């Protein structure tokens, strides 16, 4: 099969809209809808749901971008530092997305006085959805490439040799498969126990390590693909946390009920902007950088 998908949804006078960026928009909507429907269970006001959704989206966008620059594409941006501001060129990393989401959730919990563990137990459910649809965007834009394969479902890229594993689809299917497990777990262990959050970290990273065995990483660290290093660390941390939280046997307490506080029009406008903003992001790797790297592969002499 030939990978010849158009990464652009449409072209407007203000620029192109991309499938890759659209998955972030869908994911942010998913986070908002999840917390909006569960705000009474969490004792959250309408104002808090909007505030959290805004902070979460900001954390994801900044975390994904900064992580990509400093971990995956540092050489590229060291030579052209001002290009870091060119969000329309792409460049996002999933591990940075997770880190940004964690920091945003921790900041919100601290400022508003919510239980961080309870919020993390909640947010991993829509977070898994965001990551699942995110990999669909990766597949369409072609930034996450698998190793060569002879399987009939391999995809041929016009600028790479041989058919490749559709590893982004493997990862998306894995993340979608985690979703029902997390939804079951959140009913079995109410938010505040830490079980759902640690279960997500263990399943996401552990299964991703297996999936990424079929991935052709563009960067390596300590002899393995850069992302694989973080997968191993996350999986180990998730497993340890899961055992620890299961062993605590502490029942989650009911969240504090707060006085009603309506969302402001300003919050609504900001959230709409943040949902639409990612539509201009074309790819997971910076577009110009990935072209350069694939050109280098094509120019290598055959062994």
C-alpha positions, 0 to 999 in steps of 0.5 A: 500500500502507498502512503499518499495521504494529504496531510491538509484538511483544507486550505484557507486564506489564513493557511492550511488546516491539518489532520495532525493538528486536528487530533489535538483539537479533538482531544482537548474537546474530549478532556473538556467533555469528560470533566464537564459530565463528571464535574458533580462527582469531582465537586468542580464548578463550571468555572473550574472545568473551563479553567482546568481545560484551558490549563491542560491544553496550554500544558500539552502544547508547551510540553509537547513542543519543548520536549520535541525541541530539546530531546528529539530535534536539538541539533536542528534548533541549535542551528536555527533557534528562532525556528522554535517559534514557527509552530506552523512548521510542526514539532511535538513529542508525545512524552512531552505532551504527557509531561505538560499535562502532568504539570498543568494538572498539578498546577491546577490542583495546587492553586484550586485546592483539589486532590492531585491524585484524584484529578490524575485518576480522572484525566488519564481517561480522556488523556488516553483518548487524546493519545489514541486519536493523536496517533491517527494524526501521526499516521496521516501526516507520516511523521512516525515511521515503522521499520521495514516489513514484508507484511501485506499491510506495510505502507510504502513511503515515496521518500523511504526504501521498502514497505514500513510497519504502520506503527502509528496505527498500532499505537493508536489501537493500543491506546484505544484498547486501554480506554475501556480498561481505564473506564472499568478501573475508575469504577472499581477504584474511585478517583483518589486511590491513585490506581487508575493513574498508575495503571495508565502509566504502566499500560501506556508505556509498557505496551508502547515499548512493545509497539515501538519495537517496530518503529524506526526512530529518527534519534537514539540515546544510550544505544536505543531509540530515544522514546524507548528509554522514556518508555522503559522508565515510565513503565517501571515507575507505573508498575511500582506506583500501581503496586504501592497504591494497591497496597495502601487500601485507602478508600477515596474520600468524597470531594468537597462541594464548592459554591457554584461559580459560572464560567466566564465568557472570557474563559469560553473564548480562550478555550475555543481559541486553544481548541482551534489553535492546533489546526495549524500544526502540520506534523509531529517532527518539524517539517523542514527537519524531517525532509532533511533527514529523509533526504540523508537516508536517500543519499546514503550508499547502498551496502 
